[in-house]
Amino acid sequence: MEWFEFAPSSITEIGYGVLHGKDLLSCEPDASVQDLLSYLQVYHSRIIETCHLTNKTLAPAAASNFLFGSTCWVRQAEAKTLLEELFTKWTCADGSPAPVIFFGYGLHSDIKELRRQCSIDLLTIPNIVYTLQTTH
């Protein structure tokens, strides 16, 4: 997630990737990272209400430099629904909720901002079985 670096720190864009465990079953045990990443589905959304907010210091051109696919435009309410469904819509073959491993860069800040701005508490979503922070 990216948010405006000045108050009120509104979320301006959301990027995420989905890698299904079932897709990895067809990979060879010695598959390269590149082979594994070929199964990654990547998404990028910009928030219509905050798209005019441009960061000057922190990742100043990030919004227009998404290199992994196309960008879709969503309203804030749609972004909240998108994020809620991202963690809860996956199911196993038997219909039970699929476990989700949530990992990324700067997650502590993202978790805090999602709670503050969208009333989404990722720490209470039962599908999320593990969270991996890639930075301090």
C-alpha positions as CSV (number, residue, x, y, z in Angstrom):
1,M,0.0,0.0,0.0
2,E,1.0,3.6,-0.5
3,W,-0.4,6.5,1.2
4,F,0.1,10.3,1.0
5,E,3.1,11.3,3.0
6,F,1.4,14.4,4.5
7,A,-1.6,14.6,6.8
8,P,-4.1,13.1,6.7
9,S,-2.1,10.2,5.2
10,S,-4.9,8.9,3.0
11,I,-4.3,5.6,1.1
12,T,-3.6,6.4,-2.5
13,E,-2.9,2.9,-4.0
14,I,-3.0,-0.8,-3.3
15,G,-0.8,-3.4,-4.9
16,Y,-0.9,-7.1,-4.1
17,G,0.0,-10.5,-5.5
18,V,-1.7,-13.8,-5.1
19,L,0.1,-17.1,-5.3
20,H,-2.1,-20.1,-4.9
21,G,-0.7,-23.2,-3.2
22,K,-2.5,-25.5,-5.6
23,D,-0.6,-23.9,-8.5
24,L,2.7,-24.8,-6.9
25,L,1.8,-28.5,-6.9
26,S,2.6,-28.7,-10.6
27,C,6.1,-27.2,-10.0
28,E,9.2,-29.5,-9.9
29,P,10.8,-29.7,-6.5
30,D,13.9,-27.9,-7.9
31,A,11.9,-25.2,-9.7
32,S,13.6,-21.8,-9.9
33,V,12.2,-18.7,-8.3
34,Q,11.3,-17.4,-11.8
35,D,9.3,-20.6,-12.4
36,L,7.4,-20.1,-9.1
37,L,6.8,-16.4,-9.7
38,S,5.2,-17.2,-13.1
39,Y,2.2,-18.4,-11.1
40,L,1.9,-15.0,-9.2
41,Q,-1.1,-12.9,-10.1
42,V,-0.4,-9.3,-9.5
43,Y,-2.9,-6.5,-9.1
44,H,-2.7,-2.7,-8.7
45,S,-5.5,-0.3,-7.8
46,R,-5.5,3.5,-7.4
47,I,-8.0,5.2,-5.3
48,I,-10.1,7.7,-7.2
49,E,-10.7,10.1,-4.3
50,T,-7.0,10.4,-3.5
51,C,-5.3,10.1,-6.9
52,H,-4.6,13.8,-6.9
53,L,-2.3,13.5,-3.9
54,T,1.3,13.1,-5.1
55,N,4.1,12.2,-2.8
56,K,7.2,14.4,-3.0
57,T,9.7,12.5,-0.9
58,L,8.6,8.9,-0.3
59,A,8.4,7.1,-3.7
60,P,7.5,10.2,-5.6
61,A,6.6,8.6,-8.9
62,A,5.5,5.2,-7.6
63,A,1.8,5.5,-8.6
64,S,2.6,5.9,-12.3
65,N,5.4,3.4,-12.4
66,F,3.6,0.1,-11.8
67,L,5.5,-2.4,-14.0
68,F,3.7,-5.7,-13.4
69,G,0.4,-5.3,-15.2
70,S,-2.4,-2.8,-15.5
71,T,-3.8,-0.4,-13.0
72,C,-7.5,-0.3,-12.2
73,W,-9.3,2.6,-10.6
74,V,-11.5,2.1,-7.6
75,R,-13.5,4.2,-5.1
76,Q,-12.5,4.1,-1.4
77,A,-15.5,1.9,-0.6
78,E,-14.6,-0.5,-3.4
79,A,-11.0,-0.7,-2.1
80,K,-12.2,-1.7,1.3
81,T,-14.4,-4.4,-0.1
82,L,-11.5,-5.6,-2.4
83,L,-9.2,-5.8,0.6
84,E,-11.7,-7.6,2.8
85,E,-12.4,-10.2,0.0
86,L,-8.7,-10.6,-0.7
87,F,-8.2,-12.3,2.6
88,T,-11.5,-14.1,3.0
89,K,-12.8,-15.3,-0.4
90,W,-10.4,-18.2,-1.0
91,T,-11.7,-21.7,-0.3
92,C,-10.3,-25.2,-0.3
93,A,-11.7,-28.0,-2.5
94,D,-14.0,-29.0,0.4
95,G,-15.4,-25.5,0.7
96,S,-13.6,-24.6,3.9
97,P,-11.7,-21.3,4.2
98,A,-8.3,-21.5,2.6
99,P,-5.4,-20.5,4.8
100,V,-3.7,-17.2,3.7
101,I,-0.1,-16.3,4.3
102,F,0.2,-12.5,4.4
103,F,3.7,-11.2,3.6
104,G,5.1,-7.9,2.4
105,Y,7.3,-4.9,3.0
106,G,6.3,-2.5,5.8
107,L,3.4,-4.6,7.0
108,H,3.3,-3.1,10.5
109,S,2.4,0.3,9.0
110,D,0.0,-1.2,6.5
111,I,-1.8,-3.1,9.2
112,K,-2.1,0.0,11.3
113,E,-3.4,2.2,8.4
114,L,-5.9,-0.4,7.3
115,R,-7.3,-0.5,10.8
116,R,-7.4,3.3,11.0
117,Q,-8.6,4.2,7.5
118,C,-10.7,1.2,6.5
119,S,-11.7,-0.4,9.8
120,I,-10.1,-3.6,8.6
121,D,-8.3,-5.5,11.4
122,L,-6.1,-8.0,9.6
123,L,-5.0,-9.6,12.8
124,T,-8.5,-10.8,13.5
125,I,-9.2,-12.5,10.1
126,P,-9.1,-16.2,10.7
127,N,-8.0,-17.1,7.2
128,I,-4.6,-15.3,7.8
129,V,-2.6,-18.1,9.4
130,Y,0.8,-16.4,9.2
131,T,2.2,-12.9,8.6
132,L,5.7,-12.4,7.3
133,Q,7.3,-8.9,7.6
134,T,10.2,-8.4,5.1
135,T,11.6,-5.4,7.0
136,H,12.2,-4.2,10.6
